[in-house]
Structure formats: structure tokens, C-alpha cells
């Protein structure tokens, strides 16, 4: 059985093909990159996806050495994400479902990241730290749902890093967060920044305002370098995330942790999390940029799991939603 998945909730559009043994047969994607200092807007991002998605479908079939008749199901990102890009991909998913006469499954983007992490790393039942441009959540599975134990109360961690990269006029290629990570390696002076943990939740908007203001004043006065501020921002944010993750691990009685989402590629975050997990006698499970960053396979795999469990989406219900919480999904395919 092969399932084709389409992801396009933000600035990346990808098409993946997976089989029921968990093998990823193809996973091409394309990224919409804007000039330094600029973000990506829904309309322009949607146009980018429309221009590239059919080529990616053809490329995925070629890489997988598959024909349309080999595809048993189409999976697409139902949400959360940006409306225009989501809709552009959903239209293509519906078209392929009708043309190829196969069922269609709507997938929660957040659950897609979790299941991708589990199948690639072999993690069984870890606490999950999901960190990306649009989401920041600490999650654990219980009773057929991925329960959220802590999250951001304002902006996501990736959004915080991306916006600070724009303040510094860093390149968006390959991503602003990656360029902050590289610049942070050159930093040597730690600047004390607001550390905002509220119970199991975190807040980044005030921190971003503070460090953005510091950038304009302290850099011009020669007190710090941009690298120092990137270093300080990473250390502060990641310490906040590890604190709430460890608290969730203690509450759930779990010692293993899985990091997913685009920010999960950050090596410093992985190193800090690994220290915490090892001190608890547990393991860190992490994946590289092939699977951390949004991709089609992360939609195809949970789509396949849903399809095998008898969950399909009626064509009339193949809509998109910008708000679709992780714990809204009934995880039919897990029996533990």
C-alpha cells in the first residue's frame, strides 16, 4: 500500500509517498524564500505552492518509481496553517482523489510531525516537544489523544526567532532560524533576557520586544554583537522549553523525549535536551532537517495510519482550517 501526502501549511510545499512498512519512498519539497528582513504573506505563498505542487507530485511518483494506479489513498494537511497555502494544496488533493479514484484523508499538521518523529526515530511513547514557526507545545499521549501539557500563550518559538532574524536583516535562505543558529555559535557574551515561564506555559512576545530593542541600542553602542544577542536569545528560549518539558516528563512518569518541528533541527536545543534527558535516565529522540522541516511524508504517514484504521474524509468535508488543535484528533490507530 502506498499513500501520497501533500503538505503546504506555511512556506514549504512538499509531496511524500510512504508505504505501510514505514518506508519513505519519495519526499521532495520546495521552499518559498523572501528577501532578508521580510516574512512570507499568505497570498504570495499560496501562489508559490500553486506553481510548484504539480511538479512535486510528478517528481515524487518518479522518485518512488510509482504510477497513479499504485496509490491507495491521498492525504493532505487540513490544518492548522495559513489559509491560502492550505487551500491551494487541498484543491490539488481533491483533484488527485477524483482523478485517481482513491479515498482522501485530512491530516492534522501537528500530529503529522509527531508521527513522523515516532516512525523515523523508533520512539515508542515519549513526551513530545513540538517547536516550529507556528506552534510551541509540550505533548504526551493518553487515551487516544495527544494531550497538550504546556504551550506558548502568544507567539511560537519559531516565529520569535524568525522575527528577530528580520530585525538583524539575516538571510531567509535556507531559513532565518538556521542563520540565527549559525550566528549564535560565534557569540561569547551572554545578555540577560526576560525568562517567561508561567506554570506549564511560555511567553515569547515580551522577550522578542526586549531583545529587538536591545539590538538597536546595544549593537550601535558597541556593547554587544549580533552574534551575542543570537546566542543569548537561543540560550534563554531553549532553557524555558526544557524546563516545561522536564516538568511534563515528571508529571507523566516518562523519561524519553522526542523533539519535532522545524526548530527541532537546532543542534543547540538538541544538546541541551539530551543533557536533561540523560540526567533523568532517559533518551532524546531527534530528527534532522529532512523530517523536522515540513514535508509531504509527515502527512502521508498519519494519513496511511488513519486509512488503515478505517478513517477517511468525505469529499464534502475536505476543507481546511487555520485552527486545528493537536488534541482535537482522535488517534484511532494507537492501542497503547
Secondary structure in CASP SS format (residue, H / E / C, confidence):
PFRMAT SS
TARGET T0000
AUTHOR 0000-0000-0000
METHOD secondary structure of the structure
MODEL  1
X C 1.00
X E 1.00
X E 1.00
X E 1.00
X E 1.00
X E 1.00
X E 1.00
X C 1.00
X C 1.00
X C 1.00
X C 1.00
X E 1.00
X E 1.00
X E 1.00
X E 1.00
X E 1.00
X E 1.00
X E 1.00
X E 1.00
X C 1.00
X C 1.00
X C 1.00
X C 1.00
X E 1.00
X E 1.00
X E 1.00
X E 1.00
X E 1.00
X E 1.00
X E 1.00
X E 1.00
X C 1.00
X C 1.00
X C 1.00
X C 1.00
X C 1.00
X C 1.00
X C 1.00
X C 1.00
X C 1.00
X C 1.00
X H 1.00
X H 1.00
X H 1.00
X H 1.00
X H 1.00
X H 1.00
X H 1.00
X H 1.00
X H 1.00
X H 1.00
X H 1.00
X H 1.00
X H 1.00
X H 1.00
X H 1.00
X H 1.00
X H 1.00
X H 1.00
X H 1.00
X H 1.00
X H 1.00
X H 1.00
X H 1.00
X C 1.00
X C 1.00
X C 1.00
X H 1.00
X H 1.00
X H 1.00
X E 1.00
X E 1.00
X E 1.00
X E 1.00
X E 1.00
X E 1.00
X E 1.00
X E 1.00
X E 1.00
X C 1.00
X C 1.00
X C 1.00
X H 1.00
X H 1.00
X H 1.00
X H 1.00
X H 1.00
X H 1.00
X H 1.00
X H 1.00
X H 1.00
X H 1.00
X H 1.00
X H 1.00
X H 1.00
X H 1.00
X H 1.00
X H 1.00
X H 1.00
X H 1.00
X C 1.00
X C 1.00
X E 1.00
X E 1.00
X E 1.00
X E 1.00
X E 1.00
X E 1.00
X H 1.00
X H 1.00
X H 1.00
X H 1.00
X H 1.00
X H 1.00
X H 1.00
X H 1.00
X H 1.00
X H 1.00
X H 1.00
X H 1.00
X H 1.00
X C 1.00
X C 1.00
X C 1.00
X C 1.00
X C 1.00
X E 1.00
X E 1.00
X E 1.00
X E 1.00
X E 1.00
X C 1.00
X C 1.00
X C 1.00
X C 1.00
X E 1.00
X E 1.00
X E 1.00
X E 1.00
X E 1.00
X E 1.00
X E 1.00
X C 1.00
X C 1.00
X E 1.00
X E 1.00
X E 1.00
X E 1.00
X E 1.00
X E 1.00
X E 1.00
X E 1.00
X C 1.00
X C 1.00
X C 1.00
X C 1.00
X H 1.00
X H 1.00
X H 1.00
X H 1.00
X H 1.00
X H 1.00
X H 1.00
X H 1.00
X H 1.00
X H 1.00
X H 1.00
X C 1.00
X C 1.00
X C 1.00
X C 1.00
X C 1.00
X C 1.00
X C 1.00
X C 1.00
X H 1.00
X H 1.00
X H 1.00
X H 1.00
X H 1.00
X H 1.00
X H 1.00
X H 1.00
X H 1.00
X C 1.00
X C 1.00
X C 1.00
X C 1.00
X C 1.00
X C 1.00
X C 1.00
X C 1.00
X C 1.00
X C 1.00
X C 1.00
X C 1.00
X E 1.00
X E 1.00
X C 1.00
X C 1.00
X E 1.00
X E 1.00
X C 1.00
X C 1.00
X H 1.00
X H 1.00
X H 1.00
X H 1.00
X H 1.00
X H 1.00
X H 1.00
X H 1.00
X H 1.00
X H 1.00
X H 1.00
X H 1.00
X H 1.00
X H 1.00
X C 1.00
X C 1.00
X C 1.00
X C 1.00
X C 1.00
X C 1.00
X C 1.00
X H 1.00
X H 1.00
X H 1.00
X H 1.00
X H 1.00
X H 1.00
X H 1.00
X H 1.00
X H 1.00
X H 1.00
X H 1.00
X H 1.00
X H 1.00
X H 1.00
X H 1.00
X H 1.00
X H 1.00
X H 1.00
X H 1.00
X H 1.00
X H 1.00
X H 1.00
X H 1.00
X H 1.00
X H 1.00
X H 1.00
X H 1.00
X C 1.00
X C 1.00
X C 1.00
X C 1.00
X E 1.00
X E 1.00
X E 1.00
X E 1.00
X C 1.00
X H 1.00
X H 1.00
X H 1.00
X H 1.00
X C 1.00
X H 1.00
X H 1.00
X H 1.00
X H 1.00
X H 1.00
X H 1.00
X H 1.00
X H 1.00
X H 1.00
X H 1.00
X H 1.00
X H 1.00
X H 1.00
X C 1.00
X C 1.00
X C 1.00
X C 1.00
X E 1.00
X E 1.00
X E 1.00
X C 1.00
X C 1.00
X H 1.00
X H 1.00
X H 1.00
X H 1.00
X C 1.00
X C 1.00
X C 1.00
X C 1.00
X H 1.00
X H 1.00
X H 1.00
X H 1.00
X H 1.00
X H 1.00
X H 1.00
X H 1.00
X H 1.00
X H 1.00
X H 1.00
X H 1.00
X C 1.00
X C 1.00
X C 1.00
X C 1.00
X C 1.00
X C 1.00
X H 1.00
X H 1.00
X H 1.00
X C 1.00
X C 1.00
X C 1.00
X C 1.00
X C 1.00
X C 1.00
X C 1.00
X C 1.00
X H 1.00
X H 1.00
X H 1.00
X C 1.00
X C 1.00
X C 1.00
X C 1.00
X C 1.00
X C 1.00
X C 1.00
X C 1.00
END
